[in-house]
Amino acid sequence: MNPLRPMDQHERGALAFIRAYQAERGGVSPSVREIMAAIGSKSSSECQRVLRDLEARGKIRVTPYRWRAIEVVRPSRRLPFMGRID
């Protein structure tokens, strides 16, 4: 996965679906099958690839070995520290 390439249709759709699903259900994440249905995929391996790519981009965090453990990562609004001010 090249993080510099634009997100494809499945990645954008999965991220939007996860955000909407969590907003509707108080933070509960969708299952892989629900994400598959939302992005129009018939393969769970395709859905897993999409989730891995979103995690590699820093858009989500997936806790391994837990069901429905997807966390949408919010971008930081802090400025980077560049040096000292005297």
Contact map, one row per residue, 1 for C-alpha under 8 A:
11100000000000000000000000000000000000000000000000001001000000000000000000000000000000
11111000000000000000000000000000000000000000000000000000000000000000000000000000000000
11111100000000000000000000000000000000000000000000000001100000000000000000000000000000
01111100000000000000000000000000000000000000000000000000000000000000000000000000000000
01111110000000000000000000000000000000000000000000000000000000000000000000000000000000
00111111000000000000000000000000000000000000000000000000000000000000000000000000000000
00001111101100000000000000000000000000000000000000000000000000000000000000000000000000
00000111111100000000000000000000000000000000000000000000000000000000000000000000000000
00000011111110000000000000000000000000000000000000000000000000000000000000000000000000
00000001111111000000000000000000000000100000000001000000000000000000000000000000000000
00000011111111100000000000000000000000000000000001101100000000000000000000000000000000
00000011111111110000000000000000000000000000000000000000000000000000000000000000000000
00000000111111111000000000000000000001100000000000000000000000000000000000000000000000
00000000011111111100000000000000001001100000000001000000000000000000000000000000000000
00000000001111111110000000000000000000000000000000000100001000000000000000000000000000
00000000000111111111000000000000000000000000000000000000000000000000000000000000000000
00000000000011111111100000000000001001000000000000000000000000000000000000000000000000
00000000000001111111110000001100001000000000000000000000000000000000000100000000000000
00000000000000111111111000000000000000000000000000000000000000000000000100000000000000
00000000000000011111111100000000000000000000000000000000000000000000000000000000000000
00000000000000001111111110111100000000000000000000000000000000000000000000000000000000
00000000000000000111111111111100000000000000000000000000000000000000000000000000000000
00000000000000000011111111100000000000000000000000000000000000000000000000000000000000
00000000000000000001111111100000000000000000000000000000000000000000000000000000000000
00000000000000000000111111110000000000000000000000000000000000000000000000000000000000
00000000000000000000011111110000000000000000000000000000000000000000000000000000000000
00000000000000000000111111111000000000000000000000000000000000000000000000000000000000
00000000000000000000110011111100000000000000000000000000000000000001000000000000000000
00000000000000000100110000111110000000000000000000000000000000000001111000000000000000
00000000000000000100110000011111011000000000000000000000000000000001000000000000000000
00000000000000000000000000001111111000000000000000000000000000000011000000000000000000
00000000000000000000000000000111111100000001001100000000000000000001000000000000000000
00000000000000000000000000000011111110000001000000000000000000000000000000000000000000
00000000000000000000000000000111111111000000000000000000000000000000000000000000000000
00000000000001001100000000000111111111100000001000000000000000000000000000000000000000
00000000000000000000000000000001111111111111001000000000000000000000000000000000000000
00000000000000000000000000000000111111111100000000000000000000000000000000000000000000
00000000000011001000000000000000011111111000000000000000000000000000000000000000000000
00000000010011000000000000000000001111111000000000000000000000000000000000000000000000
00000000000000000000000000000000000111111100000000000000000000000000000000000000000000
00000000000000000000000000000000000111111111011000000000000000000000000000000000000000
00000000000000000000000000000000000110011111000000000000000000000000000000000000000000
00000000000000000000000000000000000100001111111000000000000000000000000000000000000000
00000000000000000000000000000001100100001111111100000000000000000000000000000000000000
00000000000000000000000000000000000000000011111110000000000000000000000000000000000000
00000000000000000000000000000000000000001011111111000000000000000000000000000000000000
00000000000000000000000000000001001100001011111111100000000000000000000000000000000000
00000000000000000000000000000001000000000001111111110000000000000000000000000000000000
00000000000000000000000000000000000000000000111111111000000000000000000000000000000000
00000000011001000000000000000000000000000000011111111100000000000000000000000000000000
00000000001000000000000000000000000000000000001111111110000100000000000000000000000000
00000000000000000000000000000000000000000000000111111111000000000000000000000000000000
10000000001000000000000000000000000000000000000011111111100000000000000000000000000000
00000000001000100000000000000000000000000000000001111111111100000000000000000000000000
00000000000000000000000000000000000000000000000000111111111111000000000000000000000000
10100000000000000000000000000000000000000000000000011111111000000000000000000000000000
00100000000000000000000000000000000000000000000000001111111100000000000000000000000000
00000000000000000000000000000000000000000000000000000111111110000000000010000000000000
00000000000000100000000000000000000000000000000000000111111110000000000111000000000000
00000000000000000000000000000000000000000000000000100110111111000000011110000000000000
00000000000000000000000000000000000000000000000000000010011111100000011110000000000000
00000000000000000000000000000000000000000000000000000010000111110000111000000000000000
00000000000000000000000000000000000000000000000000000000000011111100110000000000000000
00000000000000000000000000000000000000000000000000000000000001111100100000000000000000
00000000000000000000000000000000000000000000000000000000000000111110000000000000000000
00000000000000000000000000000000000000000000000000000000000000111111100000000000000000
00000000000000000000000000000010000000000000000000000000000000001111100000000000000000
00000000000000000000000000011111000000000000000000000000000000000111110000000000000000
00000000000000000000000000001000000000000000000000000000000001110111111000000000000000
00000000000000000000000000001000000000000000000000000000000111100001111100000000000000
00000000000000000000000000001000000000000000000000000000000111000000111110000000000000
00000000000000000110000000000000000000000000000000000000001110000000011111000000000000
00000000000000000000000000000000000000000000000000000000011110000000001111100000000000
00000000000000000000000000000000000000000000000000000000001000000000000111110000000000
00000000000000000000000000000000000000000000000000000000000000000000000011111000000000
00000000000000000000000000000000000000000000000000000000000000000000000001111100000000
00000000000000000000000000000000000000000000000000000000000000000000000000111110000000
00000000000000000000000000000000000000000000000000000000000000000000000000011111000000
00000000000000000000000000000000000000000000000000000000000000000000000000001111100000
00000000000000000000000000000000000000000000000000000000000000000000000000000111110000
00000000000000000000000000000000000000000000000000000000000000000000000000000011111000
00000000000000000000000000000000000000000000000000000000000000000000000000000001111100
00000000000000000000000000000000000000000000000000000000000000000000000000000000111110
00000000000000000000000000000000000000000000000000000000000000000000000000000000011111
00000000000000000000000000000000000000000000000000000000000000000000000000000000001111
00000000000000000000000000000000000000000000000000000000000000000000000000000000000111
